[in-house]
Amino acid sequence: MEWSSLYKMQSQLDDYIESQHDLQHVDLFQKKYLALLTELGELANETRCFKFWSLKPKNKQSIILEEYVDGIHFILSLGLEKGYRNLPGSVNTANSDESEQFIRVYDACATFYYHPTQQNYEELLGHYVQLGELLGFDEQAIIDAYREKNEINHKRQDQGY
């Protein structure tokens, strides 16, 4: 994955948002963490992987991918907030289903929030990448969707979103 270019794009977006809203000297870690948890919940909702009571199928793959890259945005932003520009850590999810992997990501989020070390960040990113693989996304699809959503996010800021 082209992590360095994704971090660069995210850094530019974060800087732009912070300058537009006069937040350059505000610690946004807590708000970004909550935003990530919210996006993760939205992603789980679109996959419907936990909705054992429903016969309704998961949403379209394009919508799930868009929600997935929203999470990438906040994970990268959290890493930048702490000075980490790392590759994902190695995680073993060979026997995971989607619901189990979501729980692993939530656990990794909480661990990183309470103990924001580089190792915990790499594990969070690694679990999230594995979730993307379980959801059927390849590297190029993720990169393309990230770039597209990053551009949309810039335009939204220009329009006073």
C-alpha positions as a printed Julia matrix, in Angstrom:
161×3 Matrix{Float64}:
   0.0     0.0    0.0
   1.21    3.52  -0.73
   1.19    4.55   2.92
   3.53    7.52   2.55
   1.32    9.18  -0.07
  -1.82    8.48   1.98
  -0.23   10.02   5.09
   0.79   13.05   3.03
  -2.73   13.54   1.67
  -4.2    13.1    5.14
  -1.75   15.56   6.64
  -2.7    18.16   4.02
  -6.41   17.61   4.7
  -5.9    17.79   8.48
  -3.87   21.0    8.13
  -6.53   22.53   5.9
  -9.37   21.62   8.27
  -7.44   22.89  11.28
  -6.65   26.21   9.58
 -10.23   26.64   8.33
 -11.6    26.11  11.85
  -8.75   27.76  13.8
  -7.77   24.48  15.46
  -4.0    24.49  14.87
  -3.24   24.49  18.6
  -6.07   22.25  19.77
  -5.54   18.62  20.8
  -8.01   16.75  18.59
  -7.0    13.21  19.56
 -10.14   12.5   21.59
 -12.48   13.87  18.92
 -10.7    11.94  16.17
 -10.9     8.77  18.26
 -14.64    9.18  18.72
 -15.01    9.93  15.01
 -13.17    6.69  14.2
 -15.45    4.67  16.48
 -18.47    6.29  14.83
 -17.17    5.49  11.34
 -16.42    1.92  12.4
 -20.01    1.54  13.58
 -21.31    2.97  10.31
 -19.14    0.5    8.42
 -20.4    -2.45  10.47
 -23.95   -1.27   9.89
 -23.44   -1.23   6.11
 -22.01   -4.76   6.12
 -24.87   -6.0    8.32
 -22.49   -8.78   9.45
 -23.86   -8.72  12.99
 -27.56   -8.5   12.11
 -28.44  -12.14  12.67
 -32.12  -11.19  13.01
 -32.4    -9.7    9.53
 -32.67  -11.24   6.09
 -31.82   -7.98   4.36
 -28.49   -8.28   2.47
 -25.44   -6.1    3.06
 -25.24   -2.82   1.21
 -23.47   -2.4   -2.13
 -19.71   -2.97  -2.08
 -19.11    0.62  -3.26
 -20.92    2.03  -0.22
 -19.09   -0.33   2.14
 -15.76    0.72   0.57
 -16.59    4.4    1.05
 -17.33    3.78   4.73
 -14.14    1.74   5.02
 -11.96    4.57   3.7
 -13.64    7.0    6.1
 -12.06    4.84   8.8
  -8.69    4.96   7.03
  -8.89    8.77   7.11
  -9.31    8.83  10.87
  -6.73    6.12  11.57
  -4.15    8.02   9.52
  -5.16   11.26  11.22
  -4.76    9.7   14.68
  -1.32    8.46  13.69
  -0.34   11.91  12.49
  -1.66   13.39  15.73
   0.82   11.21  17.65
   3.67   11.51  15.15
   3.33    8.0   13.72
   3.59    7.31  10.0
   3.86    3.59  10.17
   3.09    0.56   8.14
   0.45   -1.74   9.57
   1.58   -4.31  12.08
   1.38   -8.0   11.41
  -1.79   -9.53  12.79
  -3.14  -13.05  12.6
  -6.79  -13.22  11.61
  -6.77  -16.48   9.69
  -9.93  -17.77  11.36
 -11.79  -14.46  11.67
 -15.2   -13.69  10.34
 -16.29  -10.1    9.78
 -17.97   -9.69  13.19
 -14.93  -11.01  15.03
 -12.63   -8.73  13.05
 -14.77   -5.69  13.83
 -14.43   -6.54  17.52
 -10.66   -6.85  17.12
 -10.56   -3.41  15.51
 -12.69   -1.93  18.31
 -10.36   -3.52  20.89
  -7.31   -2.17  19.06
  -8.93    1.29  18.97
  -9.46    1.26  22.74
  -5.95   -0.03  23.4
  -4.45    2.72  21.25
  -6.63    5.39  22.85
  -5.6     4.48  26.39
  -2.0     3.56  25.48
  -1.09    5.51  22.32
   2.2     3.78  21.59
   3.65    3.19  18.17
   3.19   -0.57  18.55
  -0.49   -0.18  19.47
  -0.97    2.13  16.5
   0.61   -0.39  14.13
  -1.66   -3.11  15.51
  -4.75   -0.93  15.05
  -3.78   -0.21  11.46
  -2.97   -3.88  10.88
  -6.33   -5.05  12.18
  -8.11   -2.47  10.06
  -6.22   -3.54   6.92
  -7.18   -7.15   7.68
 -10.81   -6.06   8.02
 -10.59   -4.51   4.57
  -9.26   -7.77   3.18
 -12.1    -9.71   4.83
 -14.56   -7.27   3.28
 -13.08   -8.07  -0.13
 -11.11   -4.9   -0.86
  -7.78   -5.02  -2.61
  -5.04   -2.46  -2.2
  -5.78   -0.55  -5.4
  -9.5    -0.24  -4.64
  -8.68    1.16  -1.19
  -6.14    3.65  -2.56
  -8.49    4.83  -5.31
 -11.42    5.19  -2.91
  -9.25    7.01  -0.38
  -8.06    9.51  -2.98
 -11.6    10.1   -4.19
 -12.96   10.62  -0.66
 -10.02   12.86   0.25
 -10.89   15.09  -2.69
 -14.55   15.13  -1.62
 -13.5    16.08   1.92
 -11.45   19.02   0.59
 -14.43   20.21  -1.47
 -16.73   19.88   1.53
 -14.42   22.13   3.53
 -14.44   24.67   0.7
 -18.24   24.64   0.82
 -18.46   25.13   4.59
 -19.39   21.53   5.45
